[in-house]
Amino acid sequence: MTMSILLFLHTQLFRKSLIEFRVVFMRSHSMLTLGSTAAIFSRVLTVEWSCDFGWSRVSEMEAGGETS
C-alpha cells in the first residue's frame, strides 16, 4: 500500500519537474534566438565559471598552506 503511494508521489514530482524543465528550456531557447542576448548570457556564464574556478583554486591553496 505505502509502496504504491510513494510511487504515485514520485511520478507526480517527476512530471512536475519535467514540465518545469520544459518551460525553462522553452524560455531559454526563445532568448537564445536573439543573438545579442545569447552573447551576453554566455559571457556572464563564462565569467561566473572562471570566478568559481578561481575561488576553488584559492581555497585549495589556502588549505594547502595551512596544512604545511
Secondary structure, DSSP 8 states (H G I E B T S, - for coil): -HHHHHHHHHHHHHHHHHHHHHHHHHHHHHHHTSHHHHHHHHHHHHHHHHHHHHHHHHHHHHHHHHH-
